[in-house]
């Protein structure tokens, strides 16, 4: 294992350089042309296939874009460190609506948004897998990731595919090897099983006022509100992973609110090191880091 680790560091070091960006259309749905930006190490060789981060931006399903500065820089970082970084667009179904995605948005509408976001994400993943040779993607080392709404979309796509997807056959070749969630939650953590549990990184604040840290109503809506819907946050998900002896890297910020959905650039070396050790080297690591909001 020591030799493998050293060899891997040397391999990834080859790609620690500039990257190129190429944009593809992965689906057209009504008036929405859904695209993804692929960031690739500039000196990659024909036939090379690399671990890949497939990223979904945040924005409450109403704002944001795949090429927003923060999301683009994350994917650039990935490409500079031996990965393919891919940032996707998806349907912003709450854009321009009167109720937004808060407590006045009905539970039924919220569940439909979660479903369609998960399907958009799975469609992007299916496109990446189908074109893996051209994109230099190692389909066995695909990391799902997102922040805020994007984290909700990816968590539901990864762990609740059987619930949300209408056509499972379409995604039979899609397999995820890792998860990277910044202030995300899942509709029902009971869908996480020993069979679908994967090494995961979580960042979440204990006082998140939009996406629950543990199990609580989305946006902490009162029971009489139309948008009263319970979600399971990072704490509940990590408890499941611990029970299944699955690797996790859990970053808790005591007193932190939804600002913890930001991409933790200052700790990306630790995030990617975790994926290297767990996805590629098959180590089992269960780490919880507790900080206090400054």
Secondary structure, DSSP 8 states (H G I E B T S, - for coil): -HHHHHHHHHHHHTT-S-EEEEEEEEEEETTEEEEEEEEEETT--TT--EEEEEEE--STTTS--TT-HHHHHHHHHHHHTTSEEEEE----TTTT-SSTTSTTS-HHHHHHHHHHHHHHHHHHHHHHHHTHHHHTEEEEEEEEEEETHHHHHHHHHHHSHHHH-S-GGGGTT----EEEEES-EES-GGG--TTT--EEEEEEETT-SSS-SSEEEGGG--TTSTT--EEEEHHHHHHHHHHTT--EEEEEEET--GGGGS--GGGHHHHHHHHIIIIIS----EEEEEEE--
